[in-house]
Amino acid sequence: MNSQIFLGTFVVYVIAMIGFGWWISRHKRGSGDDFLLGGRSVPLFLTIGSTVATMVGTGSSMGAVGFGYANGWAGALYGIGGAVGVLLLALLFAPVRQLRFMTMSEELAYYVGANRLVRNLVALLIYIACIGWLGAHILGGGLYLSWMAGIDLNTARVLVALGFGIYCVIGGYFAVVWTDTVQAIILFAGFLLMAVLALVEVGGFSGLTAGMNAGAASFLGIGAIGGLPALSLAAVIAVGVLATPSFRQRIYSGESVSSVRRSFVITGVLYLGFSIIPAIIGMATHALNPGLENSNYAFPFLATEVLPLGLGLLLLVAGLSATMSSASSDAIAGVSTLMRDLYVLVTGRAPSAHNVVRFSRIALVATIGLALAFALTSDNVITYITRMIATIMAGLFVCALLGRFWPRYNWQGAVATLASASATSLAIIANADWSAYWGNPSIPAVSVALVAGVAVSLLTPASRVTSEQALEMLNEERRRMEQVPDAALTTGQVAAPGK
């Protein structure tokens, strides 16, 4: 009976989000810029709300709680890494807002003279990364809904994908940031309430470690997983935030540099405080039931088997808010890359303005469908996320860092960066001993990519294209898609520091 109530609550919640997304975006769907970036006028409170909702996503709800269930206080590492990542994003990359980029591919290509090869490679990697993130959200949300509603796992994944997919297709980016903000409030309240109730159930902090080994109860669970793997986990999450396209979209769509920076700092502080919540929930669940076959079920077990029905329904909505808010952001980021970069790669020109919204909706359906197909092949959220980040996104992070702050960086160095990061990650994943030693490939992948990028740049000619010329090349191509006056593209633009 309760499973039917949980499923009914999910359906009602999704319908409410779809209706709200349509209503809030009904006057904001006129152009591609409106549909994909909210007209580049997203205010501070919406940037904070949508960033918080994206940060507290599948990894924080399903993955980190499950990690805390298995490894105690190590469950906080996900939140610590994410907080460091978003604070560094505010410090290092918020100023690129003034350059009016539409995608991360544009940004990274700009750093190396608007090189077409780099832009195409980055666009392919970013699109794959967006599908990877989407798959992780569908994976986590499906595990969660399947347990709580008592339905087949694959059916649950399909329902989750349909849930966020419909309001994305209808309302675009403006619907995403508003629904994300609403869901941020719900998920924060739900997770805090769940942590408090979990502590009460186990008799306070002293009961959290019942049945756990001493290593899991040590500082950040280092005694359980080891110092280097702990550092690697925090690092891979930080790198993921710094290179995830959906967070770049928060920069490109914000009202101003100061608005973006303030929203990221506030989000980072909130997320740092939030970091211990998943660990508490996971450890409390372990104290109550140490025999779960899959640690990823720790969160739904607590909501369905321990708490009263009413509170369980609230936490169902909170958990689904975490999954769907993050998924919708990654879906829009992936489609922006598909329309702005990969469309140009295939056709040789940007889509005309009157086709952008229609093509974007078709692309959203295709992108979510691909992500769903990948999600049907995995069942471990943390492993899925960390391997995907290290393989695809470590190179993007290094490429952005060197490009932003080192003027000598060129397109050859960027290609070397991207190739060496992926090759290093895949080599470590393929070797069980190396994987056990590092925890995940993020640190060696970033290190090798840095060395390769610097070395190859120094061994090859410097770019002859200035920052101003590179920016104008990108702007000229974008004018067809945005249909804005030349003055709007040039007002207030300056070269990135060091370029």
N, C-alpha and C positions, 0 to 999 in steps of 0.2 A: 504493500500500500504506500509506504513512504517513498519508494522508488518512483512510483507514478506521480506523486506530488512533486518530487525533485525535477522530474522531466517536464511536468507542466509548468513549474516555475521558470525553468530554462526557456521554454518556448515563449512564455509571456514576457520575460526579460528581453529576449532578442527582438520580439515585435515592438516593444517599447523603444529600444535603441534605434531600430529602423525608422520608426515613426518620428522620433526626436531628430535623428540625422536628416531626414527629409525636410522636416519643418524648419530647422535652423539654417539649412543651406539652400532653401528654395529660391533665394534671390542672388546666390553666389556662384552660379554655374554658367556664366556667359562665355568665358574664354578659357583657353588652356591654362593660363596663369592662375585664374581663379580656381579651376578644378584641381590642379596639381600642387599649388602653393598657397591657396587661400588668398590670392591677390597680393601676396607679400606684405600683408598688413595685420598679421596675427598679434594681438596685444599681449602684454606681459603676463596677465593671469592665465590666458589660454596656453601660452608657451610653457609656463610652470606646470599647469595641470596636465597637458599632454606629455610633457617630458617625464613627469613623475609617473604617470600611468604607463609609459613605455619602459621606464626603468624597472618598475615593479611588475615585471612580466612573468612569463612562464618559468624562467630560471629561478626567479625569486620565490614564486609560489609553489611550484611543483618540484623543481630541481633542488633548490637550496633547502627546502624543508626535508626532502628525502635525504639530502647529503647530511643534514643535521641529525636525522634519525640514525644514520649509519656511523657518523663520525663526530657527533657531539658539537662542540663550539666551532668546529670547522665550517658549519653551515653559515656562519657570519662572514666568511671570506668572500662569498659572492657579492654581498652588499658593500663590503669595504672596497673591493676592486671596482665596483660600479661607481661608488662615490668618488674615488680618486680619478676615475676616467672622466666623469662629467665636470669635475672641478678643473682638470687640466684642459678640457675642451673649452671651458669659459675663458681660461687664461690664455691659451695659445691660438684658438681658432675663431673666437667670436668676431674679430675684426673683418673676416672675409665676407660678412653680411653686406658691406658696402660695395662689393664688387658684383652683386646681383647674379651670382651663379644660380643655375637651376638644378644642377646635379653635381655629385661629387666627381664624376668623370670630367666635367668641365673644369672644376677646381684643380684637380691633379694635372690635367693637360696644360692648364694655364701656367703652372709652375715650370714647365719645360718647353715653353715656346708654343703652346697650343698644338703640340705634336699629335698628328692624327693616329699614329700607331699606338702611342701610350693611351690616348683617349679610348680607342677601341678595346684595347686589352683591359683597361680599368672598367669600362662599361660592362664587358662580359663577366669579369670577376664580381662586380657589384651586383649584377643581376642574379648571378649564382648565389651570392651571399644573401640577397633578399629572399630568394627561394628557400635557402637554408634556414634563415631565421623564421620565415613563415612556417616551414615544416616543423620546427621546434615548438612553435606556439600551438599548431594543430595537434602535434604529438602530445604535448602536456595537457591541453584542454580536453583532448579525447580520453586520455587516461583518467582524468578527473571526472568528466561527465559519465563515463562508462561505469565507474565505481558507484557514483552517487545515484545514478538513475537506473542502474541494473540493466543496461543495454549492451549489445555487442560493441566491442572496441572500435571496429572499423566504422560502424554506423555512427558512433559518437564523434569520431573524427570528421566524418562528412557533415554532421550537424553543426559542429563548431565552425568549420570552414564556410558553410552557408550562412551562419549567423553573422559573422563580421563582414563576409563578402558582399552581402546584399546592401548594407548601408554604405559601404565604400563605393560600390558601383553607382548607387543613386545620388549620393551627396558629395563625393570627392573629398578633397583635403579638409575643407571647412567643416564638413560633417565629422570627419575623423577627429579634429582637434577639440570640437565641442563634446562629442561622445566620450573621448578620452578624459576630458576634464571631469565630467560627471562620474565616470568610472573610477577616476583617481580618488575622489572623495569616498566612494563606496568601498573600494578595496583597502584604503588606509584605515577606515573605521572598522571594517571587518577583520582585518589582520590584527589590529591592536586588541580588539575585543577577544579574538580567538586566543592570543597569547596570554591575556589576563586569565581567561577561563581555564586554559590549559594549566597554568601555574596553580590555580586553585585546586584543580582535579588531582594534581600530584603532590600537593602539600607544600607548595612554595619552591624556591630555588634549591633547597636541600634535596627535594625529591626528584629533581630533573635527572640527576646522574644515577638514579637507581637502576641497577642491572647493567650499567655501562662500564667499560674498562677505564682505567685511570688515564689512558692516552686521550680518549674522547673528551674527558672532563678537563684536560689541560688547556692552557691558554691557546685559543683559536684551534683547538684540536690538533696541535702540532705533534703531540705525542702519539696520535693515532695515524696520521697520514705522512708525517715527516716535514721538516722545515722547508726543503726545496720544493716538494709538491705543493705545499701550502702557498708559498710565494708564487709558484707558477699558476695556481688557480686564480689568485687575486690579480696577477698580471694579465692573464688571458681575458678576464672580464674587463679590465681597464682598457686593454687594447681593443676589445670588441666595441666598447662605447666610443672610443676615439676614432674608429674606422667604420662604424655602422652608418649606412646612408640615411636612415630615418632620423638620427640625431643631427646630421648635416642639414636635413630639411628644416629642422627647427631653426637653424641659423639662417638659412636662405629665406625663410618665410616670415621671420620676425620683423617687428616694426623698425628696430634700429639696433646698432651694435650694443648700446648700453642696455636695452631691453633684453636682448639675448643673453648678455653676460650676467645680468642680475638674476634672470630666471634660472640659469644653469647653476649659479652659486647657491641659490635657495634650494634648488632640487638636490644638489650635492650634499648639503647639510642635512636635509630631511632624510635622504637615503642613507647617510651614514648612521643616523639615529635608528633608522629602520632595520639596519643590517642584523641586529641580534634577534629580531622577531622570528625569522624563519628557523633559526637555531633553537630557540625556545620551544616553538611548536613541534619541531622534529624530535627534540629530546624528550619532551613531555609524552609524545605519542609512543616513543620507545619504552618509556617507563610504564605506560599503560598496556602496551602490547608489543613485546620485543620479538614476536614471531612473524611479522609480515613478510611474505615471500618477495615482494617488490617494494623497496623503500620509497619509491615514487608515490605509493598509495598512502603515505603517512598523513598527508593533509586531508584527503577525503575521508579516511578512516576516522579521524578525530571529529570531523563535522557530522558524520552519519551515525557513528556507533557510540559516541561518548556524550555529545551535546544534545540538548532538547531539540525537537523538530524545528521550532521557530528560529532558533539560533543557527541551526544547520542550514536552513534556507538562506539566511543572511550570508553565511559563509560560502554557500554555493554561488551566490551572486558576486561576492567579493572575489572568489577564485576565478570565475569566468570573466570578470572585469579585467583582472590582471592579464589573462591570456588574450582576450579579444582586443583590448586596447593596444597592446604591443603588436598584435598581428595586423591590425588595420593600418598602423603606421608603416610597417615594413612593406605591406602590399602597395601602398601609395608610392613609397620610395622606389620600389622596383619598377613600377609602371612609369614613373618619371624618367628613369634611366632608359627604359625601353623606348619611350616616345622621343626623348631628346637626343639620345646617343645611338642606340642600336637601330632605330628606324633610319637614321642618317647613314649608318654603316651599310645597311642593306640597299636603300633606295638612292643614296647619294644626295639627298636633300631633306630639309626639315619638313614635317607635315604642315599643310596650310592651316591657318587658324580655325577655319570653320569645321575642320575634321578632327581637331585635337581631342575634344571631349568625347566624341563618338568612338574614336580609335582607342582612347584611354579606357573606356568602359569595357570594350572587347578585350583589351590587354589585361585588365584586372581579372576577368573571368579566366583567361588562359594562365595567368601567373599563379592564381590561387589553386587552379587545377593541378599545375605542375608540383606545387608545394605539397598538396594533399597526396599526390602519388609518392613523393619521397617519404612523407610522414608514415605511410603505411608499411614501411620497411624497417622501422626502428622502434625501440621501446625504452631507451634510457636517455633522459633529457640532458643531463649534465655531459655525458660522453658525447652525445650528438653535437651540443653547442660548442664545447671546448675544441673538438677536432675540427669542426667547420671554421671556427674563428682562426685557429692557428694556421690552417692550410690556406685559407683564402684572404683573411683580413690582416694578418701580420704584415704582409707586403704593402697593403694599402696604407696602413698606419705609418710605416717607415717612409714610404713615398711622400705622404703628406708632410711629415715632419721635416725631412730633408728639403723638400721643395719650398716649404714655407720659410725656412730660416737659413738656407745655404744657397747663395746666388749661383754657385758653380755647378749645381746639380743640373744634369741634362737628360735628354730622353733616353740615351743609352744606359745611363745609370738607373733610370726608372725601370726600364725593362729588366735589367739585372736584379734590381731590388725585388720585383714581383716574382721573377722566376726562381730566385734563390730561396725566398721565404717559403714558397709552396714546396719546392724540392726538399728543403730541410725538414719541414713538417711531415711530409709523406714518408721520408726516410725514418724518422723517429717513430711514427705510428706503426711502421712495418716491423720494427725491432722491439720485441717485448721487453728486453732488458733496459733499453734506452727509455722506453715509455714509463717503466716502473721507476727509473731513476729521476726523471724530470717531472713526472706527474702528467704533464701535457707538453706539447712541442712549442709553446708560445715563446719562452725565453730564448732558446737556441734559434728559432725561426727569425725573431726580431734581430738578434745579434748578427747572424749571418747576413741578413738583408741589409743591415746598416753598413757592414764592411764591404759587401759587394757593391752597393750603391755608390759609396764614396770612391772606392778603387776604380770602378769602371768610368765614373764621371771624370776622374783625374787623368785617366789614360786615353780619353777621347776628347775631341774638340768641344769647346764651350758653345752654347747656343748663341746664334747671332740675332735671334728674335728678342726684342725688348719686351718687358712686361706690358707696356702700353700697346704695342703691336699685337701681342698675344690676346690681350683683352678685347681689342677691337675686332680681331678675327672671330672670336666667340660671339661677340655682340652682333656682328653682322649676320651671322647664321641664325641667331635667335630672333632677330627682328621679324622674320617671316612667321614664326610661331606665336610670338607674343602680340604683334601688331601694336607696338607702342612707339611714340615719337622718339627720334634720335636723342633729344635732350634728356629724356627720362633714363636713358641707358648710360649717360655720361655724367649726369649731375652727381657730384660728391664722390666720384670714383677716384681712388688712389691706388697705387701699386702696393701689394702686400709688403710688409717690412722685410727688408733684406733682398728684395727683388728689384 
